[in-house]
Every structure is written in C-alpha cells, then in structure tokens.
Amino acid sequence: MAAVTSTSLASRLSTPKAAAPSHSYSPATQFSGLRRSFSNLDYSPQPLFSPNLRISSPRKPCRGIVAMAGSGKFFVGGNWKCNGTKDSIGKLVSDLNSAKLEADVDVVVAPPFVYLDQVRNSLTDRIEISAQNSWVGKGGAFTGEISVEQLKDIGCNWVILGHSERRHVIGEDDQFIGKKAAYALGQGLKVIACIGELLQEREAGKTFEVCFQQMKAFADAVPSWDDVVVAYEPVWAIGTGKVATPQQAQEVHVAVRDWLKKNVSDEVASKTRIIYGGSVNGSNCAELAKQEDIDGFLVGGASLKGPEFAVIVNSVTSKKVAA
C-alpha cells in the first residue's frame, strides 16, 4: 500500500510546469524495441550490438582521454543506499581517505541521510557529498522528507533523483521526479538524474521508449543541463549481480546522447556526462569504461568497499591514451 499512497502524492504534486520549454519527442509507435532507427547512427543488423555505434558529430577528446564521446570529466558516484552504521561508515571513510585516486575523475558518495554530517566532517575534500533524495519544494510540514535547503546547509553538493527504487518501490512518477530535479537545480544543488528500464520492458523491446520518456520528463522541467549527470541503470541489473554487457550499455548510452542532441542541443549532448550503473564492480569496470559513451559509473554495493570503489574510480585509466 505504501507505493500506492506515494504514487498518489506524487501525482497530486506533479502539476504541469508553467511555461515549460517545448521539446520535440517521438511517440512510442516510432520505436522498434532496442533497434530504433536514428538517421545518424550506424546500426547494422548483425551482430545484435554493433561495435560501430556512435554519434557522427565530431567531438574533441579531453585531458588525454580517448574513447569518451562526451566532453565532461569522468564521473564516479557511490550510492550507499540504506546501509551502514556509525562504525562501519567510519571505517569506509577511513579507507576512502587513504585510497589513491586518479586526479582526473569527479568522485561523489551518497551516504544515508543520518550519516551525511558524519561523512561530511571526516571525508577528504577530494570526494564530494551527495544525498540520495530530496523533497520537491521548500521544507515544511512534510514528515520524513529532507529539503534541498537542509542538504545545502550541511554541505551537500549533489542529490540522486529518479533512482529505480524511488520509482518502483516508493512510487514516484516521471513528472514528479522532473519537478524535484528542477527545484534542486534552482537552489544550486547538482543532480544525478537516473533512468532505466525494468526487465519486462527490455524483454518487450521498450528500453529506448522507457528511457526517452524519463529523459523527456527531466528535459521538460530542468532550467539547465550544466549541473546534471545522467545515470543509465537498467533495473534488472541493480543489485542482482547481472550486468549489461559493455555493448548493451554503450548502445543505450549512445541513443540517450543522440536524444539529447535532437531534443535539447548539440552542446548539451556533448557536455552531459552519461554514466552507467547496475552491478558495477572492480572486475567489470575496466571493460565498461572503454566504451566511448560511458562517462563513468554510479556504483551500489561495491561502493561500500573502499578499496574496490577506488579500483572503479581508477578505471578511468582504461580511457587514457597509451604512452
């Protein structure tokens, strides 16, 4: 029943945004599962995932890194979810403080709300702090919620919005999540905007349809993409031990980037970092990082292990130009 109640609340609060920007959007009938035809993408029928998938517009590599379609810095976030105690988080922070991390990576961790202040006061400044959720507007009589203003007050720089557990367990809908993102950005908090399909949606060939609908809800609401990182997390891969193959992940990432190009702008498509999440660990991160449109990771369980999280951060070396 909790999910039904939350959905109702989200629906009531997801009123249309006044003077929302207009974005062209192709209806679902124009999709053919994962094989949507883009005029400027080279999709060949064999093999199923073409190694030549890429947007044809030219991009300049940055910071001596190759195989990176976007122009932004590699980004790795750790979502600690509802895990940890004062002691275990103290140990994790100690491990992170002593880890050797590559310099050309933005690193962010998202502790549970009750430990945000503890982590903020003990974690190295090398790593930024994120919340796992925030309220859709200014604080007030909203029991159990955390406002953007409160997060900024304790030193948070980021917030994760649209995570599948918020969508499918709590019942938040696309428009409600878009409103939350718009409010957070308007108050100066950066946003990790999550998208991704359920297993049955992938099996029904609706991966692009679902991801583009979720992207449209963000695009219709956010005032700017300057402080947004998009995280593609196939729901069937989150916490299951299953992981999308590098080619599967790349295919969705390049399509999302192309959606931004067509529906927002070339500049936003190039600058916006699109990161992958879904059972990322120290063993599979290097191969995933080699994909051109994977600009980093949002890490779940493996982010609770300091040394392994450091390996994932340092997988940026997979993109570096060989000496």
Sequence and secondary structure as in RCSB ss.txt:
>XXXX:A:sequence
MAAVTSTSLASRLSTPKAAAPSHSYSPATQFSGLRRSFSNLDYSPQPLFSPNLRISSPRKPCRGIVAMAGSGKFF
VGGNWKCNGTKDSIGKLVSDLNSAKLEADVDVVVAPPFVYLDQVRNSLTDRIEISAQNSWVGKGGAFTGEISVEQ
LKDIGCNWVILGHSERRHVIGEDDQFIGKKAAYALGQGLKVIACIGELLQEREAGKTFEVCFQQMKAFADAVPSW
DDVVVAYEPVWAIGTGKVATPQQAQEVHVAVRDWLKKNVSDEVASKTRIIYGGSVNGSNCAELAKQEDIDGFLVG
GASLKGPEFAVIVNSVTSKKVAA
>XXXX:A:secstr
 HHHHHHHHHHHH    TT        GGG  GGG   TTB   SSSSS TT  B S    BTTB S  SSS EE
EEEE  S   HHHHHHHHHHHHH    TTEEEEEE  GGGHHHHHHHS TTSEEEES   SSS SS TT   HHH
HHHTT  EEEES HHIIIII   HHHHHHHHHHHHHTT EEEEEE   HHHHHTT HHHHHHHHHHHHHHH S S
TTEEEEE  GGGSSSS    HHHHHHHHHHHHHHHHHHT HHHHHHSEEEEESS  TTTHHHHHTSTT  EEEES
GGGGSHHHHHHHHGGGGGGB   
